[in-house]
Amino acid sequence: MKRPYVLVLMMLAGCGGGTDLHNPEHVSTWANSASALGVYTLAYEPIALADEEYRFDDPLCPVTSDSGTRVEIIGNCMNFRGRRYEGTATVIRRGDGARFLTLSQYGSADGGDVAVATGSVGVYVAGADEQTFEADVTQEGGVTWSVHYAGRVRGTYVGPTVWNGRGTVSRDGLLGPTGTARAETVDMVRDPAVCDDQAASGATTIEIEGQTLRIEYDGATDCDADHAARHFVNGEDRGLVTGVTCAAGPGGRTGLPFLAILSALGLYIRRRRAP
């Protein structure tokens, strides 16, 4: 006779492993996890802090320090709002304008378990108001979300941004969607003045388990509260799928605290302003 916990694990394992592109939840989760902007949410908070474009609500948690070339965030505490922070994040500022982020079991959550990220993200100046980034990060928390990705963003912390990038995105856990995908985002436009929490235009193409999922953003012409985008599977128009937002997390559609921040700021890579 099998023990009860073994039966539970067997049932969970049979409930949702792999990817089913007929399942709207699977589609929206891949759309959020594999876009250039979704990948960059893993780095946004520490990089924005180092760029002096973001500050934490509680000066005592997490603990931060800035020596000029090195910014450090130390968690393992709970802030006055009840948000738990874990691990550390360190940003090195280079003289050429690049920033190099190292994450060590870093993450935060309002309740329950904290999904924590380990890895590195480099952000490099590529031109006027244009920068590239390279991400090699794994976030663990219910689902393990790993990204090996290179991208480019045009814009500043004010106004619209345009995102491009490609790489490998993996999801592993008891519940789907899981698997390893090749993903590419082309000209994904984020402009809160046009549509909040939803990309205005552009597309992300995801190759997973021998299938091709394409997400086409339409916020410029059809901005809606459900954050819907049109999707295609192997070239077949499957209509609108909801929940395609601007951030991703290990649990699916949003998960991370960055969605409100991104919406409020409207952009993600800093332009150095004249004093």
matplotlib code that plots the C-alpha trace (Angstrom):
import matplotlib.pyplot as plt

x = [0.0, 1.4, 1.8, -0.6, 2.2, 3.4, -0.1, -0.3, 2.9, 1.8, -1.5, 0.4, 2.9, 0.0, -1.9, 0.1, 3.7, 4.8, 3.2, -0.3, -0.8, -4.6, -4.5, -4.8, -2.9, 0.1, 0.0, 0.0, 2.6, 5.0, 4.2, 5.2, 8.1, 9.8, 9.5, 12.5, 10.6, 9.6, 13.2, 14.4, 12.1, 14.6, 17.1, 14.9, 14.7, 18.5, 19.5, 16.9, 18.2, 21.8, 20.6, 18.9, 15.5, 14.0, 14.0, 12.6, 9.7, 11.4, 15.0, 15.7, 14.6, 16.2, 19.5, 21.2, 24.6, 26.3, 30.0, 29.9, 31.1, 29.2, 25.6, 24.5, 21.0, 20.8, 17.6, 16.8, 14.3, 10.7, 9.8, 7.1, 4.5, 5.1, 7.0, 9.8, 13.2, 15.7, 19.3, 21.6, 21.9, 25.1, 25.5, 28.9, 28.9, 31.6, 33.2, 31.9, 28.3, 27.8, 26.2, 26.9, 24.3, 25.0, 22.0, 22.5, 19.2, 17.6, 13.8, 10.8, 7.2, 4.2, 3.3, 4.2, 7.4, 9.8, 11.0, 14.7, 17.0, 20.7, 22.8, 24.0, 22.8, 25.0, 23.6, 25.8, 25.6, 24.9, 24.2, 22.1, 19.2, 19.9, 21.4, 21.9, 21.6, 22.7, 21.0, 22.0, 19.6, 17.7, 14.8, 13.4, 10.1, 7.5, 8.6, 12.2, 12.5, 15.9, 16.9, 19.9, 19.1, 20.5, 18.4, 18.3, 16.1, 15.7, 14.3, 14.8, 13.1, 10.6, 8.4, 8.1, 10.6, 11.2, 12.4, 14.2, 15.9, 16.4, 17.5, 16.6, 13.9, 13.2, 10.5, 10.7, 8.3, 5.4, 2.8, 2.8, 3.7, 7.2, 9.9, 12.7, 11.8, 13.7, 12.2, 12.6, 11.0, 10.8, 10.0, 7.9, 6.7, 5.9, 4.2, 1.9, 0.6, -0.9, -1.8, -1.0, 0.4, 0.1, 2.5, 1.3, 2.8, 5.5, 5.6, 7.3, 7.8, 8.4, 9.5, 8.5, 8.2, 8.2, 5.5, 5.7, 3.7, 3.5, 2.2, 1.2, 0.7, -2.2, -2.4, -2.1, -5.4, -7.1, -6.1, -8.2, -8.4, -7.9, -4.4, -5.3, -3.0, -3.6, -1.8, -0.9, 0.1, 2.0, 0.6, -3.0, -4.8, -6.1, -7.6, -7.1, -5.5, -5.8, -3.2, -0.4, 1.1, 4.5, 6.2, 6.6, 7.3, 7.8, 4.1, 2.8, 1.3, 2.8, 4.3, 6.9, 6.4, 7.7, 4.4, 3.3, 6.8, 7.1, 3.6, 4.4, 7.8, 7.0, 10.6, 13.4, 16.8, 18.2, 19.4, 21.9, 20.3, 22.2, 22.2]
y = [0.0, 3.4, 6.0, 9.0, 11.6, 9.4, 9.3, 13.1, 13.5, 11.1, 13.0, 16.3, 14.9, 13.8, 17.1, 19.5, 18.7, 19.8, 22.4, 22.4, 25.3, 24.7, 25.8, 29.6, 29.6, 27.8, 30.3, 33.4, 32.0, 31.4, 34.8, 36.5, 34.3, 34.4, 38.0, 40.4, 42.6, 39.6, 38.4, 41.9, 41.9, 39.7, 42.6, 45.6, 46.4, 46.3, 48.0, 50.8, 51.3, 51.6, 54.1, 56.1, 55.6, 53.5, 53.3, 50.8, 51.9, 50.8, 52.2, 49.3, 46.4, 45.4, 47.0, 48.9, 50.4, 52.5, 53.1, 54.8, 51.8, 49.1, 49.0, 46.2, 45.0, 42.6, 40.9, 38.2, 40.6, 41.8, 45.4, 47.5, 46.4, 42.7, 42.0, 39.5, 39.9, 37.2, 36.9, 39.6, 41.6, 43.5, 46.0, 47.1, 50.4, 50.6, 53.8, 53.2, 53.3, 49.5, 47.9, 44.3, 42.6, 39.5, 37.8, 35.4, 33.8, 37.2, 37.8, 39.1, 38.3, 39.7, 36.3, 32.7, 31.3, 33.7, 32.9, 33.6, 34.3, 33.4, 34.5, 37.5, 40.3, 42.7, 46.0, 47.9, 51.2, 50.7, 54.2, 57.3, 56.1, 52.5, 49.7, 45.9, 43.3, 39.7, 37.6, 34.2, 33.7, 30.9, 31.7, 29.0, 29.0, 26.4, 26.4, 26.8, 29.6, 29.8, 32.3, 32.5, 35.6, 38.6, 41.7, 45.3, 48.2, 51.7, 54.4, 56.0, 56.1, 58.6, 57.7, 54.7, 51.8, 49.3, 45.8, 43.2, 40.0, 36.3, 33.3, 30.1, 30.1, 27.0, 26.2, 23.1, 21.9, 19.6, 21.8, 23.1, 24.7, 23.2, 22.7, 24.5, 27.2, 29.2, 32.7, 35.9, 39.3, 41.8, 45.5, 45.1, 48.6, 49.6, 53.0, 53.5, 56.7, 54.4, 51.3, 50.6, 47.1, 45.9, 46.1, 48.5, 46.5, 44.0, 40.3, 37.4, 34.0, 30.9, 27.5, 24.8, 21.0, 21.2, 23.9, 27.6, 30.0, 33.6, 36.4, 39.7, 42.7, 45.0, 47.5, 50.5, 49.5, 47.3, 48.3, 46.3, 45.4, 41.7, 42.4, 40.4, 39.7, 37.7, 34.4, 31.9, 28.3, 26.8, 29.7, 29.1, 32.1, 31.0, 34.4, 36.4, 35.2, 37.2, 37.8, 38.9, 41.5, 43.2, 41.1, 37.4, 35.2, 31.6, 31.1, 32.3, 35.6, 38.2, 36.8, 39.5, 42.9, 44.8, 45.1, 48.2, 49.7, 49.2, 50.6, 53.7, 54.4, 53.4, 52.4, 50.4, 51.5, 54.8, 57.7, 59.8, 63.1, 66.4, 68.1]
z = [0.0, -1.0, 1.7, 1.4, 0.6, -2.3, -3.7, -3.5, -5.3, -8.0, -8.5, -8.6, -11.1, -13.3, -13.1, -15.2, -16.1, -19.6, -21.7, -23.2, -25.6, -25.6, -22.0, -21.6, -18.3, -20.0, -22.8, -20.6, -18.3, -21.2, -22.7, -19.4, -18.5, -21.9, -23.1, -23.0, -20.5, -18.4, -18.2, -17.1, -14.1, -12.4, -12.4, -12.3, -8.6, -7.8, -11.0, -10.5, -6.9, -8.2, -10.8, -8.0, -9.7, -7.0, -3.2, -0.7, 1.5, 4.7, 5.2, 7.7, 5.5, 3.3, 4.4, 1.6, 1.2, -1.5, -1.7, -5.1, -7.2, -5.2, -4.2, -1.9, -0.8, 2.2, 3.1, 5.7, 7.3, 7.2, 6.5, 8.2, 5.6, 6.4, 3.2, 3.6, 1.9, 1.5, 0.3, -1.2, -4.4, -5.4, -8.2, -9.4, -11.3, -13.9, -15.3, -18.8, -17.5, -17.3, -14.2, -13.2, -10.9, -8.8, -7.1, -4.3, -3.1, -3.5, -3.5, -1.6, -1.0, 0.9, 2.3, 2.1, 0.7, -1.0, -4.6, -4.6, -7.6, -8.0, -11.0, -12.8, -15.1, -17.0, -18.4, -20.9, -22.7, -26.4, -27.6, -26.7, -24.6, -25.6, -23.6, -23.8, -21.1, -20.6, -18.0, -16.6, -13.6, -11.9, -9.6, -7.3, -5.5, -6.3, -10.0, -11.0, -13.7, -15.5, -18.1, -20.4, -22.4, -24.2, -24.9, -25.9, -24.7, -26.2, -23.9, -20.5, -17.1, -18.7, -21.6, -23.8, -24.1, -26.9, -26.0, -28.1, -27.1, -27.5, -25.4, -23.6, -20.8, -18.7, -16.2, -14.0, -11.3, -10.5, -12.1, -15.7, -17.8, -17.8, -20.3, -22.1, -24.7, -27.2, -27.2, -29.1, -28.6, -31.4, -30.9, -27.8, -27.0, -23.4, -23.0, -19.9, -21.6, -24.3, -22.2, -18.6, -17.7, -21.3, -24.2, -27.0, -29.9, -31.0, -30.6, -28.8, -30.4, -28.3, -29.5, -27.0, -27.4, -31.2, -31.3, -32.0, -29.9, -31.1, -28.9, -30.7, -28.4, -29.2, -26.3, -28.7, -30.4, -27.8, -24.3, -21.8, -18.2, -18.9, -20.5, -23.6, -26.5, -29.7, -29.9, -32.7, -32.4, -35.3, -37.4, -36.4, -35.0, -31.6, -30.7, -27.6, -24.4, -21.2, -18.4, -20.7, -18.4, -18.0, -15.4, -14.7, -11.7, -10.9, -10.1, -13.5, -14.6, -12.4, -9.1, -8.6, -6.9, -9.9, -11.8, -9.9, -10.0, -13.8, -14.3, -12.3, -13.8, -17.4, -18.1, -16.8, -18.0, -16.7, -18.8, -16.8, -16.5, -16.4, -13.0]

ax = plt.figure().add_subplot(projection="3d")
ax.plot(x, y, z, "-o")
ax.set_aspect("equal")
plt.show()
